[in-house]
Structure formats: C-alpha cells, structure tokens
C-alpha cells in the first residue's frame, strides 16, 4: 500500500513539473527576465497586444500621463495661443520649468516643456488653459481615453502626480498606455514635438529665456525610434511608453513599475528587449483569400430566370477592398475567418443589401470586419408571376 502511494506521488510530481515547464515555455525566452512589473508590446498599427506581462493590471503611470495631456492640447488648441500662469500651476513640485504666477507663454512652448523635460507646472498651465481647470481637463482626458478604447484608465491630474478623486486613483494599465501612444503617434504635431532634440524659447514679454533638451533616450538608442515619454513617482516607480518603426512595422512598448532608484536604466533594458523581440519574431503576412459564400434562398422570391423553381436564390459576397490584407504575425499564428449571414431571406431583396459580416481574427482579436452583401436583386412574387406559374404547370407540366 505504502509503495503504491509513493508511486502515485512520484507520478503527480512528474506531471506537476511537466506542467510548470510547459507554462514557462509560454513566455518567450528573451522576455522572461523583464524588470517591469507590468509590460506590453503592441502592434502600433492595429493596437493588437503581441506580448504582455500583467499588462491589464491597474497601476500608477507617473508622467507617461503627459502623452494624453499633449495630444489633447494639439487637438483642441492652437500653439499660438497665449497661456497665463496661475498660482496653482506655479506651485507644482519638481520636475518644473519654474514658471511664475502671472507670466504668459505661447502654448507651443509649454508643450515642448511638457514632453521634452516633463515639467509639472507646464502641464497644469496647459490643463487650466484648455479645460478651464485641472478637474475640467481631467474630464476631457477620461472622455478621450474612453473614445480610443481605454477601458481601465482613470485620469485625475495632467502631469501624473499621484492623486485620487471620487472616480478612483490616477492610473492605467500597460495595455491602455500603449493604446494611448498608438493613437498619439498618428498626429503630426505630436510627433514634431516629441522628436525635437532641443528647443529654446522665452515668455511672451521676452523677460525670461529657457533651453530644453529631450530626455527620451530611446531616440538615440534604437534605429527608427518614433516617440516616447518617461515617468517616475514614488508610488509608480520608473515608467515608460515609446514607439519604434522599422521596416513598416510599428511597435509600442509600455512599462509600469520598472524599478525604483537606483535602477533608472531598467526601463531602457526592457524596452530594447521587447522591441528586439518584436522585430525578430513578427512579419507581415497575407490574411488569405476572400471566402466564396455561395447563395442563400429567398422565400416568396421570383427566380432570376422567372422559372418554375420552388425557391429563388441570391448570391452573397464579401465587400472587401481590393488591397491585400496584411497582418503582423508570428510564424506560428494563423488567421481564422468567421462568417455571419442568414441561410434564408424573404423577398424582396435589393442588390448590395448588407445581410451579414465576415471577420478576420487572430486569437480573440478582430483584425478586420467586412460586410456581406447581396450580389443581385430578387423581386417578391406578385399576382402576374403566380398566374404564369399556375398556367405553366397546368398546360406544360412545368415544375
């Protein structure tokens, strides 16, 4: 009995070890040592998550918040607008530009201050100018987040300093943060600001002058670097979100809680690992041919040849652009096609009527969706046709 017990125990341990090894193999070898507590690698063109480590965990995001602040500013205001500094904006803690209450600056210059050197006072001045108040601007930030598909993000401040309100704590997920950057890099003004290496300016009166240098080390670290934003608070740790474009492939990396002092460079190590993994393992592949859907029956319809068949039929087809559908995929991934359309309809049926859809999926993500439309017209059976049919059967035995 005791011998049997030990045999069963050994079998259980063997199975458990095998399961553990299999589970570990689901994480690519080169990504098993990421420093970040939460990380995402995203296809910047489709917002598809290619790899994630706790990528849907809600966490503080520090100054990566300023990506949203910047994109809202360029979408809702002109860079030539004049921003007056409030006492509240001037009171923000480091990192700051050290603007003073009552001073005036051009919005475009404060945006360089915001994104190149992450100044907290500039962020509040921008927010108050566009949103009327920090609270009003935060409402705009949350609305924009929902608009672009961020389901787990809550903004309280425009600069990323840790805070809470009745809606919860200021924070996001790595997946949502990557999605925000994916959206932002489609804006030319945003790219122009975040790709600038150095910028000098003065206040509107010309009383004070400033020179800024871009703190995004990725611009000099990797070929094809597009944009990026760093962040740090005591609660958030070091954070980063950045984009790289190589060979028509755009990758977004988002990192949250990627070390605390004195591990400031962990974020650059993780970013390089994730981007390199994407470049090595993902290529564009064709999604496949347009499926042939055939025909569906049409109740009470007149056959196209006005014959005596008991049922009419209409062909249906996928209305898809002629351009090839190319998707960024690993070699072991496959596109699957889901078809959704009725097997029967009622007359009348007009040509070009949408009756369903076809989806191209990678895993659970819908890559593309196209309408299924009718390829012809089927008229409803009328009195004249019914008479023709009856007389045809009676005199000719037609069926």
Secondary structure, 3 states (H helix, E strand, C coil): CHHHHHHHHHHHHHHHHHHHHHHHHCCCHHHCCCCCCEEEEEECCCCEEEEEECCCCCECCHHHHHHHHHHHHHHHCCCCCEEECCHHHHCCCCCCCCCCCCCEEEHHHHHHHHHHHCCHHHHHHHHHHHHCCHHHHHHHHHHHHHHCCCCCCECCCCCCCCCEECCEECEECHHHHHHHHHHHCCCHHHHHHHHCCEEEEECCCCCCEEEEECCCCHHHHCCCEEEEEEEEECCCEEEEEEEEEECCEEEEEEEECCCCCCCCCHHHHHHHHHHHHHHHHCEEEECCCCCCCCEEEEECECCCCCCCCCCEEEEEEEECCCCCCEEEECCCCCCEEEEEECCEEECCECCCCEEEEEEEEECCEEEEEEEEEECCCECECCHHHHHHHHHHHHHHCCC
